[in-house]
């Protein structure tokens, strides 16, 4: 089976946003319902294999991107790898509005959709947006700061700002940078006016999705553009990969994203690669004992290398080998079973089980003595009735990623103004 064709587990996001007024004092809150569902007639093992495969591709692309950026070969605003998209949001653009499904990507910034006239558009499941039919469409001048934020992704003026956004897997979109109203659902209160986005007339290498919404830290991302209107913060609570497709959980922007009784850690800004969300990991403990990981393994280096990224778009957690090898060996020593082959699902530490297995406690340690204790289901996956696998892998690169299985059933709050991340164990389907 060609797992690269699997969409696997996909979350669809529906939300309504009140129109943003011009006053900087206006604040609002926004609740988004997330639904995790299966795409296609595949069983759980096949869907998981597809997700693992996409995680590996994304990991490799992130590593290559960071290395190229450090070497000065890529612009800081160039995104990583769009993949098939673990999360989608239903978006409507223009007046009158045209709906499309957009990939949500915390690893990139630009918001874009396919636009007519098409020089090269792929087939999508919804109508392609025609800006000539929208009364709220206008192009962004080349002198605008958001055009300048494109840096090398800016391709010139004709007479306004043009862009060419290339992804690490060879996918790309190019066209005009523009302003437009974005809305979800129906009614006049569902519109966000004046969002800067890419109107793509030449798009290659994507699937049926109609575009992408960037949720990185750069100035073109949705959270950066909403800014003080949503108090520069958002939170989400991800359902378990094994939960029923009918269950929902929230993504929240603004005042409603506040999280009481949570642990809070500082975020780290990487000036070389500014779009990623870096977290200050200092170590890992197993059953309360520190794993023997060399000091400084997770540190972000002055060159921009290293560190750990928290990413909702990567299924697994990836640890650099200096950390993964001792963590893996410590887990093996703590489980009184013989490891078995997990290559069928792309994982490398699995156990054949016929009953209940006692698993160790695993905790990530953060700067300031804050701990993130993983429930067993957040680092082991029950693949089938008799196969249990570790939901982590090693990477030969220098960047670690904290993936979405490790985040499931935690409410996680990103505060871009305070430069902090907060987290709290939560039954996401009860929110």
C-alpha positions in Angstrom: 0.0 0.0 0.0 1.2 3.5 -0.8 1.0 5.1 2.6 2.0 8.5 1.2 -1.5 8.7 -0.4 -3.2 8.2 3.0 -4.6 11.3 4.6 -4.8 9.3 7.8 -6.1 11.2 10.8 -7.5 14.6 9.9 -9.1 17.2 12.1 -11.6 19.6 10.5 -12.0 22.9 12.2 -15.2 25.1 12.1 -15.3 28.5 13.7 -16.9 31.9 13.6 -15.0 35.1 14.1 -16.6 38.6 14.6 -15.4 41.3 12.3 -12.2 43.0 13.5 -12.8 46.7 14.2 -10.2 49.3 13.6 -9.7 50.1 17.3 -6.7 48.4 18.9 -8.7 48.2 22.1 -11.2 45.7 20.6 -10.8 42.2 22.0 -12.8 39.1 21.2 -12.7 35.4 21.8 -13.1 32.6 19.3 -13.9 28.9 19.9 -13.1 26.4 17.2 -14.4 22.8 17.3 -11.8 20.3 16.3 -12.9 16.9 15.0 -10.4 14.1 14.4 -11.6 11.7 11.6 -10.3 9.0 9.3 -10.0 9.6 5.5 -10.6 6.6 3.3 -11.4 3.0 3.9 -8.3 2.2 6.0 -8.0 0.5 9.3 -6.2 2.0 12.3 -2.9 0.3 11.6 -2.9 1.6 8.0 -3.8 5.1 9.1 -1.2 5.2 11.7 1.4 4.0 9.2 0.5 6.8 7.0 0.8 9.3 9.8 4.2 7.9 10.8 5.4 8.2 7.2 4.3 11.8 7.0 5.9 12.6 10.4 9.2 11.2 9.1 9.0 13.4 5.9 8.2 16.5 8.0 11.0 15.8 10.4 13.5 15.5 7.5 12.2 18.6 5.9 12.4 20.6 9.2 16.0 19.5 9.7 17.0 20.3 6.1 15.3 23.7 6.3 17.0 24.6 9.5 20.4 23.6 8.1 19.9 25.5 4.9 18.7 28.6 6.8 21.8 28.5 9.0 23.9 28.3 5.9 22.1 31.3 4.5 20.6 29.4 1.6 16.9 29.9 2.6 14.8 32.9 3.7 13.6 32.9 7.3 10.0 33.1 6.1 10.1 30.1 3.8 8.0 27.3 5.2 8.9 23.6 5.6 6.8 20.8 4.3 3.1 21.0 3.8 2.6 17.2 3.6 -1.0 16.0 3.4 -2.0 18.1 6.4 -3.0 16.6 9.7 -5.4 19.4 10.4 -7.8 21.2 8.1 -10.0 24.2 8.6 -13.1 25.2 6.6 -12.6 28.8 5.4 -14.7 31.1 3.3 -13.0 34.0 1.5 -14.3 37.1 -0.3 -17.7 38.9 -0.7 -19.7 37.0 -1.7 -17.8 34.3 0.1 -16.3 31.1 -1.5 -15.6 28.2 0.8 -12.6 25.9 0.7 -10.6 23.5 3.0 -7.3 24.8 4.1 -4.4 23.0 5.8 -3.5 24.4 9.2 0.3 24.5 9.6 2.0 25.7 12.8 5.4 25.5 11.0 4.7 28.2 8.4 3.2 31.7 8.2 1.5 32.5 4.9 -2.3 32.2 4.5 -3.1 31.3 0.8 -5.7 29.8 -1.5 -5.9 29.0 -5.2 -7.2 31.9 -7.3 -8.5 32.5 -10.8 -7.3 33.2 -13.4 -5.2 30.0 -13.1 -1.9 29.7 -14.8 -1.5 26.3 -13.1 -4.1 25.1 -10.6 -4.6 21.6 -9.3 -8.1 20.1 -8.8 -9.7 20.9 -5.5 -13.0 19.7 -4.1 -14.5 23.2 -3.9 -14.7 26.1 -6.3 -11.5 28.1 -6.9 -11.7 31.7 -5.6 -12.2 34.4 -8.3 -11.0 37.8 -6.8 -12.7 39.7 -9.7 -16.1 38.7 -8.3 -15.3 39.9 -4.7 -16.1 43.4 -3.6 -13.7 43.3 -0.7 -10.5 42.1 -2.6 -7.6 44.5 -3.0 -3.9 43.9 -3.6 -1.0 44.7 -1.1 1.4 47.5 -2.2 5.0 46.6 -2.5 5.8 49.3 0.1 3.7 47.5 2.7 5.6 45.9 5.6 3.9 42.5 5.1 5.1 42.5 1.5 8.6 43.1 2.9 8.1 40.2 5.3 8.1 37.9 2.4 11.8 38.7 1.8 13.0 36.2 -0.9 9.5 34.9 -1.3 8.6 38.3 -2.8 9.2 38.1 -6.6 8.5 41.7 -7.6 5.8 44.2 -8.3 3.2 44.0 -11.1 2.5 46.8 -9.9 1.7 45.4 -6.5 3.3 42.7 -4.3 3.8 39.3 -5.9 5.0 36.2 -4.1 6.4 32.7 -4.7 6.2 30.5 -1.7 8.2 27.2 -2.0 7.9 24.3 0.4 10.6 21.8 1.3 8.9 18.9 -0.6 8.9 20.8 -3.9 5.3 22.1 -3.6 4.9 25.8 -4.4 2.4 28.6 -4.8 2.8 32.0 -6.5 0.6 34.9 -7.2 -0.5 38.2 -5.7 -0.3 39.2 -2.0 -3.7 40.7 -1.2 -6.2 41.8 1.4 -9.5 40.0 1.8 -12.4 39.1 4.2 -12.3 35.6 5.6 -15.4 34.0 7.2 -16.6 30.8 8.6 -20.3 29.7 8.7 -23.1 32.1 8.0 -24.1 35.5 9.2 -22.5 39.0 9.3 -20.7 38.2 12.6 -18.6 35.5 10.9 -16.3 37.8 9.0 -12.7 38.9 9.6 -11.9 41.9 7.4 -8.5 42.9 6.0 -6.6 39.6 6.3 -3.4 39.6 4.2 -3.2 36.4 2.2 -1.6 34.9 -0.9 -3.9 34.7 -4.0 -2.2 31.8 -5.8 -2.5 31.7 -9.6 0.2 29.1 -10.0 0.1 26.2 -7.6 1.9 22.8 -7.9 2.4 19.7 -5.8 -0.6 19.9 -3.5 -3.6 17.6 -2.9 -7.3 18.4 -3.1 -7.1 21.0 -0.3 -7.8 24.5 -1.4 -5.0 26.3 0.5 -3.1 26.7 3.8 -3.4 28.8 7.0 -0.1 29.4 8.7 0.0 29.5 12.5 3.7 30.1 12.9 5.3 33.0 14.7 6.0 35.2 11.7 4.2 38.4 10.8 2.1 36.8 8.0 0.6 34.1 10.1 -3.1 34.2 11.3 -2.2 34.6 15.0 0.2 37.4 14.2 -2.3 39.2 12.0 -5.1 38.9 14.6 -2.5 40.1 17.2 -3.9 42.2 20.1 -7.5 41.5 18.9 -7.1 38.0 20.3 -4.6 39.1 23.1 -1.9 37.4 20.9 -2.8 34.0 22.2 -4.5 30.8 21.3 -5.0 27.3 22.9 -6.0 23.9 21.7 -6.8 20.5 23.2 -6.1 17.6 20.9 -8.1 14.4 21.1 -6.4 11.0 21.3 -5.5 9.4 18.1 -7.7 6.5 19.1 -10.8 8.5 20.0 -14.1 8.2 18.2 -14.4 10.4 15.0 -17.6 11.8 16.5 -15.9 13.4 19.4 -14.9 17.1 19.4 -12.5 19.4 21.2 -11.7 23.1 21.0 -9.2 25.4 19.5 -9.6 28.8 21.1 -8.3 32.3 20.2 -8.4 35.3 22.5 -9.8 35.8 26.0 -11.3 32.3 26.1 -7.9 30.8 25.7 -7.0 31.6 29.3 -5.9 28.5 31.3 -6.0 28.5 35.1 -4.1 26.1 37.2 -1.6 25.3 34.4 2.1 24.9 34.3 3.9 27.7 32.4 7.2 27.7 30.6 9.0 30.4 28.6 9.1 30.0 24.8 12.5 30.4 23.1 12.8 32.6 20.1 15.1 31.4 17.3 16.1 34.6 15.4 17.6 32.4 12.6 14.3 30.4 12.2 11.7 32.7 13.7 8.5 30.8 12.7 8.9 27.8 15.0 7.7 27.5 18.6 10.7 26.3 20.6 10.3 24.9 24.2 13.1 24.8 26.9 13.6 21.1 27.5 16.4 20.3 30.0 16.0 16.6 30.4 13.8 13.5 30.7 13.0 11.3 33.7 11.8 7.8 33.8 10.0 6.5 36.9 11.3 9.6 38.7 15.0 8.9 37.8 16.9 11.2 35.3 17.8 9.5 32.1 21.5 9.8 31.4 21.3 12.4 28.6 24.4 14.6 28.0 23.9 18.1 29.4 22.9 20.7 26.8 21.5 18.1 24.4 18.3 20.1 23.9 19.8 23.6 24.0 19.2 26.0 21.1 22.6 27.0 19.7 23.6 30.6 18.7 23.9 29.4 15.1 20.1 28.5 15.2 20.7 24.7 15.3 19.4 22.4 18.0 16.5 23.0 20.4 13.1 21.4 20.5 10.1 22.5 18.5 6.5 21.9 19.7 4.4 21.1 16.6 0.8 20.0 16.2 1.4 18.9 12.7 4.0 16.1 13.5 2.4 12.9 14.9 5.4 11.5 16.7 8.0 13.0 19.0 11.5 13.0 17.5 14.5 13.1 19.8 18.1 13.7 18.7 20.1 10.5 19.0 22.0 11.7 22.1 18.6 11.8 23.9 16.7 9.1 22.1 19.2 6.3 22.6 19.4 6.6 26.4 15.6 7.1 26.6 14.9 4.0 24.5 17.4 1.9 26.5 15.9 3.1 29.9 12.4 2.2 28.7 13.5 -1.2 27.5 15.2 -1.8 30.9 12.0 -0.8 32.7 9.7 -3.1 30.8 10.0 -6.8 31.5 9.2 -7.9 27.9 11.3 -8.8 24.8 11.0 -6.1 22.1 9.5 -7.2 18.7 9.6 -5.9 15.2 7.5 -2.7 14.6 8.6 -2.0 11.0 5.0 -2.7 9.8 4.0 0.6 11.2 7.4 2.4 11.0 8.2 2.3 14.7 11.3 0.8 16.2 10.4 -0.2 19.8 7.4 -2.5 20.0 6.2 -5.3 22.3 4.1 -8.3 21.6 1.4 -8.3 24.3 -1.4 -10.5 25.2 -2.6 -8.7 28.3 -2.1 -5.7 30.5 1.5 -4.3 30.5 2.9 -2.1 33.3 4.5 0.9 31.7 7.0 3.3 33.3 6.2 7.0 33.9 7.9 9.3 31.5 8.4 13.0 32.2 9.9 15.9 30.1 11.7 18.4 32.3 11.6 22.1 31.4 13.5 25.2 32.5 12.5 26.4 35.9 11.7 23.0 37.3 8.4 22.6 35.4 7.5 19.0 34.4 5.3 17.5 31.7 4.3 14.0 32.8 3.1 11.9 30.0 0.3 9.4 30.6 1.2 5.9 29.1 -1.2 6.5 26.2 0.8 9.6 25.3 4.0 7.7 24.6 2.9 4.2 23.8 0.3 3.3 21.1 -1.8 0.1 21.2 -1.5 -0.7 17.5 -3.6 -3.9 17.7 -4.7 -6.3 20.4 -1.2 -7.7 20.7 1.1 -5.0 19.5 2.2 -2.0 21.6 4.7 0.5 20.3 6.6 3.6 21.5 5.3 6.8 19.8 8.8 8.3 19.6 11.7 8.0 17.3 15.3 9.1 17.0 16.7 11.5 14.5 20.3 11.8 13.3 19.8 15.6 12.9 20.1 18.3 15.5 16.5 19.4 16.0 14.0 17.6 18.3 10.2 17.8 17.8 7.5 17.4 20.5 4.7 15.8 18.5 0.9 15.7 18.8 0.5 12.3 20.3 2.5 13.6 23.3 0.1 16.6 23.4 -3.2 14.8 23.3 -5.6 15.4 26.2 -3.5 18.4 27.3 -4.9 21.9 26.9 -2.0 23.9 25.6 -1.9 27.7 25.5 0.4 29.7 23.3 0.9 33.3 24.4 2.9 35.2 21.8 2.9 38.5 23.7 4.2 37.0 27.0 6.4 34.5 25.1 5.1 31.6 27.2 3.5 28.2 26.7 1.1 26.8 29.3 -0.2 23.3 29.6 -2.7 21.3 31.8 -3.9 17.7 31.6 -7.5 17.9 30.3 -10.2 15.5 29.0 -10.4 17.3 25.7 -13.8 15.9 24.7 -15.4 17.3 27.8 -14.5 21.0 27.1 
